[in-house]
């Protein structure tokens, strides 16, 4: 037996034990426990590498429990075989135990179809999803998926059929996703916040033959909205299927015995089963082809990086049509056996109530949503005290925001991350990382991911600390874009995916973003990274948020335009802002224009729609000339 002793962030002693705890080794364990001060905040004993505990070992745990009787002792990562020893002796009745999580690597050999089957075998009666209308177990999800798969099969959906899946987050979205996986169809995940023509045009890019739809933001109860989608996409009228919230799949469970043994279609983990679309903010969206193997690999490591456990509960506001929501939300939680809580809407009152009543522990969001929650008149730190992990997505948080979040949610761990539809996640900060790393980097490369930084002029690899294009490859990389021309495929002849993002690796191996290659502003021959200007401006007291874009200039080619949102109660004083920036920015980087906005246009993923914002700024400037 070996024992590694350390302390966690709450100053609790952590004993990681490896080997057997028996008559020979238990005296050593007693000495180690005796050395822990009685006024210690607590003791966590990690059994992740313990394969046997004897009666002598159990006695030492009994003594430890006596020393730390007021719920300050816990044994975690207990295997099934060791749990049987606790149960046989009755020690499980007074020693707080937590089971070890599943071996996530076993899931990687499965298709989504077989993954769902495995979850039913492992934990069929376990709660998986909670909605305002009740909770759903894995058995409920499987039964519902089987029934919907039967409906779709009768309509003609087969292995390889392209099916557009469009709707806001809901239990029916999840069940329909798994139904498509049972049939071996390709689930095309489409943004439900778009107009009918935009949804239809996206479906057309992926050549959707069918449309499965739930609530869509612009639909507003008008069924002609669906007609317009199908007309734009060329989808026949009888190839549409509604999974709207008014449909309660539990009402149809009596049909399950008739279809229970249907669909013995073999689906390989490497088959293409999901198509996710790039935002299309620069024009026509591209369909990213992904397999179960890609996504389950991504989910496996994201589950570990979030430190997800079976007793976690996630408040899910990440959109499931987006790769981040699919991986960090649906897949990672399914792997961990934790519960997903889907709010009826994303109003701050709704979210505060859900997080508080469900005691949610995981909540990933954009900085603006976190600020809005804290600014809600009903906000109390206690309502969000259960949160322990938040990946900040969509945009980087400022230093002032991170301080605000930590003050308001002191129990939470904030992580920064980077990914894209073609491959996500790429990097993520560590659970106990420093504020410096969370603020100024997007973490370290995910395990089994390779990152290289290439000169965007010569293509040569850049040394650490120098900016270039971020190029990546790894197990969760897409197959390619559906029917895109060869020159438009982002994977090069050596297998590297060219992201179009600029950044550098620091000496500790952390990835730092510098901006988008296509967002680079070239003013009179000088290269200006928008993120550099944004970083300087975000430090000013009056600015709540800022986005910098390049606008046309007859003389310089491009000029710098800063779009800002002021903090509540702040007054716009352009002269003062320029004075404060003069010591932070070189003269050629100073914004030529500063435009004030009440709100920024957003993409469905929650990110600022830079293309729409740039068009608006250019329109404003033209009106003044």
N, C-alpha and C positions, 0 to 999 in steps of 0.2 A: 504494500500500500504506500502511495505517495500522496502528500497533501500540499497544495499550493495555497498560500494565504495572501489575501489582498483586501482592499476596501472599495466599496462602490461610492457613488456620488453622495449618498446619504450617510456616509461613514459607517455603514454596516460592514461587519467582517464577513468576507466570502471565503469559504473553504472548498476548494475544488479537489475532490478525492478521486484517485485512480486505483483500481485493483479491488482486492477483497478486504472487507472489514470483518475480522474474525478474532479468535482468542489471542493469536500472536500479535496482531496489529492494533487491537483496540486500546491497549495501554498508551500507545503513542497518540491516538486520537484524544484520549482523556487529557493528556498533558497539554495538547494544543488548545483544547476547549477551556481548560483551567486558566490558561494565560490570557484569555479574553476578559477584559474588565466587566464587572457585573453591571456597570452603568452604561455599557455600550448601547448604541441605538438598536443593535440587533445582530443576528447571526444567520447567514444563508449558507446552507450546506449543499453543494452541487454534486449530485449523484450521476452526472452524465457519463462518467467512465467507471462507475461501480457495477460489477457484475454479480456480487454476492455480499450479503450481510448476515452474520451469524447472530445467535442469541446474545453473545458477548457484545457485539457491535450495537445491537438494539438497546442494550442496557446503557451504553454510553450516550445514545440519543435521548434516552429517558432522563439521564442526569442533566444533559444539556437543556432539555425542555424544562426541567425544574429550575435551572439557573436563570433561564430567560422565559419565564412562565407567561408574561403578559403579552403574548402574541409577538414576541421579538425573535422567534426562531422559525425557520422554514427549511424544508428539504425539497429541492427542485430537481427536475430532469430525471425522475424515477422511471426506470424501465418496467415493462410488464412483469418480468420474472421477479424483480426485486419487490415490486408492489405486492405480489402474491405472498411474500414473506411477511410484510407488514400486515396484510389482511388475515393471514393464518394466525398470527399472534395477537391480533386486535390492536396493534400499535397504530394502525391507521386512524383510530378513533381519537387520539390525542396528539399525534405528531402531525403538524400541517404538511401536507404533501402536494407536489405538483408533478403530474406525469410529464415524461419527455415527449417532445413533439415527434411527429412522424419523420421517417427518413425521406426527406424531400427529393433526394436523387432518384428514388424509385418512380416518382411521378414523371420523370423526364422521358421514360420509355413509352409513354402512353399518348394516344390521341386524346382530344378533348372528350370524345365519346366514351372512351375507356376510363378517362379520368373521373367523369361523373359516376360511372358504374363503381369505381373504386371508392369514391366518397360515400356512396350509399352503403357499401359493404362495411366500411370503417365506422361510419357515424350517421346511419340513415335517419335515426330519430333525433339527431342533434340539430338545434336551431342554427340556421345558416343566414337568413335574411329577415329583417324586421321592417315593416312598413306601417303606415298609419292604420291600415286595415287588419293588422295582425302579423304573426310570424310564420315562417316557412322553414321546414326542415329540408335536409338533402333528399329525403324520400319524396316530399311534396314536389320539389323542383324536378326530380327525375320523372315522377308520374305526369306532371304537367307537360314536360318536354316530350314525353312519349305520345301524349294525346295530340299536342300541336303538330308534332312530326307526322302523325297519321293524317291530320287535316291537310298538311302541305303535300304529302306524298300523293293523296287523292287528287290534288290540284295539278300534279305533274312534276313536283320538285324531286330531283334525283341527285345522285352522286355527281359532283362537279357543277351543278346548276348555280348560276350567279343570282343571289337573292339580296336585294337592298333591304337593310334593317335600319329603320329610322324612327326614333322616338326618344323622349326624355327618359332619364333613369327611372326604372320601375322594376318590380318583380317580374312582370310580364316580359320586359325586354330581356332579362336574364334567362327566363325559361325558354323564350323563343330562340335566343342565341344557342342554347344547348340543343333545342329541337333541330336546328339546322346542322349542328355537329353530328347528331344521330344519323342524319341522312347523308353525311359526307358532302353537303353543299358548301359553297363558298359564301360566308356571311360578309356582305359589304356594309361596313359601318359608316353611316352617313349622319352628318350634323343636323339635328332637328330644329336648330334655331334659324335656318336659312329660309329664303322664300321658296315658293313652289318651283319656280323655274331653276333656281340654284340647286335644289335637291334633285330635280329631274336631270339637270345637266351633269351632276356628279354621278348619278346612276347610269347615265348614258356613257360616261367615260369607262366605267367598269362593265358595260354591256349587261346590265341587270335584266334578267328575264322575269323576275317577280319582285313585288314590293310587299314587305311586312312592315306595318306602321302602327305606332302608338300615338301618344299626344305629341304634337309638333307646335312650337311656339307661335308661329304665324298662322296656324290653321284656324284657331278661334272658333271651333265647332262647325266650320263650313266644309262640308264634304266635297264641294267642287275644288277645294285645295288639292285633294288627292287626285281628282280628275286631271288637274293641271300638271301634277307631277308625272303621272303616267303618260300624258300626252307628250311632255318634254322628253321623257326617257324612252318613249316607244314601247311601253309596257302594256300589254292587252288588258282590257277592263276586267276580265275574269282571272287575272294573275295578281290580284291584290288580296292581302290578308290583314285584318285588323286585330291587334292585341291591346286595344285601348284599355284604360283603367276600369271602364265599366264592365269589362270581362273578368269575372272572378273564376280562375281556373279550377278552384276547389269545388265549384258547383258541378264540374264535369268529371270528378274523380270516379264516379260510378261507371264511366266508360272505360276505365283503365284495364280491367281484366280482359276486355276484347282485343286490346292492342298491345298488351304487356310483352308479348314475345315477338313483336314485329321488328323489322330493321336489323337483320344480321349482316348488314353491309360492313365489310372490313375497311377501316380507315387507318392509314399509316401515319405515325407521328410526323413524318416529313411531307405529307400531302399539304398542298395549299388549301387552307380552310378559312382564312380571314383576309379581307382586303380593307386596309385603312387608307384614307385619303389625306394627302398633304393639304394644307389649309387652302391652297389656291389663291393666296393673297397676292401672288405675282402673276396671276393669270389662271389658265386651265389647271385644275387639280390633277394629281397623278395617283394612280391606284397602287399602293404598296402591298406586295404579296407576302404573306406570312403563314407559317405552319404552326401546328401545335407545339412542335419541338422548339421553335423560336420563342414562342410566348411563354411556355412553361419554364424554359430555362431562365428567361428574364424574370418571371414571377418568383422562381425559386430563390434567386439571390436578392431580389428586392424584399422578399419575405424576411430573409435573414438580416438584411441591412436595417429594416424597420424594427427588428427584434420582435416580430409578431409572435404572439402566443395564442393558445386556444381560448384563453379567457379574455382576450382583447375584443373590443367592440369599436368598429369604425363608423363614424358619421361620414357618409359618402356623398360629396358634392362634385367630385371629379366626374366629368361626363364620360360615360362608358364607351361612346363612339371614338374617344380619343385614346391613344395608346397608353398614356399615363394612367387614365382611369381604368382601362382594361387590365393593365399589368399590376399597378400598385393597389388598385381597388379590388376588382373581381377575382383575379387569379391569385395574388399573394394571400388574400384572406382565405380563399378556398383551401390553399395549401396548408395554412396554419390551423385551419379549423376554427378561425375566429368569426365573429358575427358582423355582417354588414347592416347598418341602419340607414334606410333611405328616407330622407325628409320629404314631406309633401311639396315643399317649395324651398327656395334658398333665401327667404327673407330672414333677416338677422334674428327677429323674435322667434321664428320657427326653429332656427339652428340652436339658439341658446336653450330653448326648452328641450329639444331632443338630446343635446349633449348632456344636459343636467339630469333629465329623467332616466335616460338609458345608461348614464355613467360611461359615456364613450371615452375611450383611451387613445384613439387614433383619429386625427383630423387633418387632412392635407388640403392646402388652400393657397390662394394668391395673397400677397401682402395686403392688397386693398380690402379684401373680405375680412381679414383678421382685424384690420383697423376699424372697419365698419362695425364688427361685433363688439369691440372694446368701447366704441363710441355710442353704442346703443344705450338708451336711457335706463334700460332694465339690466344692464351688465353688472354682474358681481363676480369677482374672482372665483368664488365658491362654485358658481355654475359651471366653470370650465376647469375645476381643480382636478378632475379625473383624467384629463388629457396628459399623455406622456410622450407622444411622438407626433411631430408635424413636419412633413416635407413641404418646403416653400416652393411653389411652382409658378410657372407663367412669367415671373419677373423677379429680379433680385430684390431683396429687402435692403433698405438703407440701415445705417448704424443706429439712427434714432428709432427706427421701427423695431429693430431687434431688441433694443433696450426696453421699448414699450411692451413688446410681446412677453419678454421675460419677467417684467414687473407684474403684468396682468395675469400671466399664466406660469407661475414659478415652478410648477411640477413638470412642465413640458420640455422636451428636447427638440430643438429646431435643426433640420437638416436641409442642405442645399443639394440640388441634383441637376443633371443635364441629360437630355435624351431627345430623340426625334422620331417621327413616325417610322422611319426606315430602320431604327435600331434604338430600343429603349429598355432599361436605362443604359447610359454610357458611363456615367460617373455619379458618385454620391458621397457626401461627407459622412463621417462616422457618427454613431449614436451619441458618443460623449465628446465630440470634437469641440475645438475652441471657437469662440466667437469670431476670431480672425479668419479661420478657415470657412466658417459658414457665411461670413460677410463677403469675403474677397475671392473665394474659389467656388467651384461646383463639385468639389470633392475629388476623390481618387478614382481611377478607372475601376469599374466593376470587375470582379474576378473573371478571368478568361476573356477579357476584352483587351485588344491591343490598340494603342493610340500613337499616332505619329503626327508631328507638326511639320507641314511642308510650306516652303516658300510659294506664295501665290503668283510669283513672277517666274521663278526658275524650276519649281517643283522639287527642289532639294530639301532634305530633312534639316530642320532648324535645331540648333542647340537649345537646352533648357533656358527659359527666361526670355526667349525671342519669339515674337508673334509670327504666326503663319496660319495657313488653313488647317483645321482639325480634320484628320483622316482616321478612319476607324475600321476595324474588322473584328469579328467574333461570332460566337455560337448563335446569337439572337439577331443577326443581320438578315434583312429581307432577302428574298430571292431576286427581286428586281421590281420594276414598275410594269404594270399590266399594259402590254401593247404600245409602250413608249418606244420611240425611235432609238436606235442604237446609240446615237450621239447624245441622247437625253437621259440615258441610264447613268446613274451617279457612281457606279462601281467601275474602277479602272482595270487595266489589263493585269495588274498584280493583285487584284482582289481587295483593294482599299476602297471604302466608301468615302467619297468626298462630300463633306457636310455643307460646304459653303459658309461655315462659321469660322471666325477668326479667334485664336487664343494661343496660349502657351502653357507649358508644363513648368512648374517651379522646381526648385532643387529637392523638395520633399515629395515630388511626384503628384502634387495636386494640379488639377486642370483649372486654368483661369480663362474666362471668356473675355474677348475684346470687342466682339460685335459680329455682324454679318458681312461677308465679303461683298454682297450686293448692296449693303447699306453704307459701305465705305464712302466717305465724302472726299472728293478730290478738288481742292480749292486752289486754283493757280499753281498746280503741280505739287501741292502739299497734301499728304494723306492724313485725314482726320477720322479717328474712330469715334462714332457717336457716343459710345459708352464712356469715353474719357470726359467728354463735356457733361454728360448726364451725371456722372459721379461727382464732379465738382459742384454742379448746380444743386444736387440733392442735399448737399451739406448746408445750404442756406436755410435760415430759420423759417422763411415765409413759404417755402416750396414744399408741397405735399407729394407731388409726383412730376416727373419730367420725361419727355421723349424727344430726342434730337434727330432731325432728318436733313437731308440735303435738298436744296431747291435750286432751280436753274438760274444761272447768271450769265449775262452776255459777255461780261469782261473776264470773270474768274472761272467760268465753266459751272461752278457750283458755289453756293453760299450755305452757311450754317443757320438753320432755323430751329429754335428751341420752343417746344410746346409745353406749357407748364400748367399745373393745377395748384392753386394756392391753398394753404391751410385755412381752416375755418377762422374767419375773423381777420385774416391777414389782408393787407392793402398792397396793391401792385405799385411798386416804385421802381421803374426801369433803371433810372439813374443809379439808385442805391445798389440794385442787383449787379449792374455792370461794375461799379466800384468794388464790390465784394469779390467779384469774379476775377478782377484784374491781377490779383496775387495768386490765383489758382490756375489760370490758363494762359498759355502763350497767346500773343495777340492774334495770330492767324486762326486760332481755334475759337476765339470769342464769337458768340452768336451774332449774326448780322440782324436777325429778327427774333423777337421774343413774343410769342402769342399765348394768350391766356385762354384756358378752356375750363368749363364747368365739369365736363366728362369727356373721356377719350372713347373713340369707337373701339369695340372689342370683337375679337373672333370668338367662335363657339367654345374654344378651349379656355377662354378667360384671358388670353393674352391681348395686349393692345394691337389693334389692326393698323400696323405702321403704314401700309399702302394707302388705306383710306384716310389716315391722318395726314399723310404727305399730300394727298390730292386736295384735302380741305385747306391746308396751309397755302398751297400754290393758288387755289381759288381765291382765298382771302387777299393774297398779295396782288393778284391780277386786278381785283376790284379797285385797288388803291392807285393803280397806275393809269 
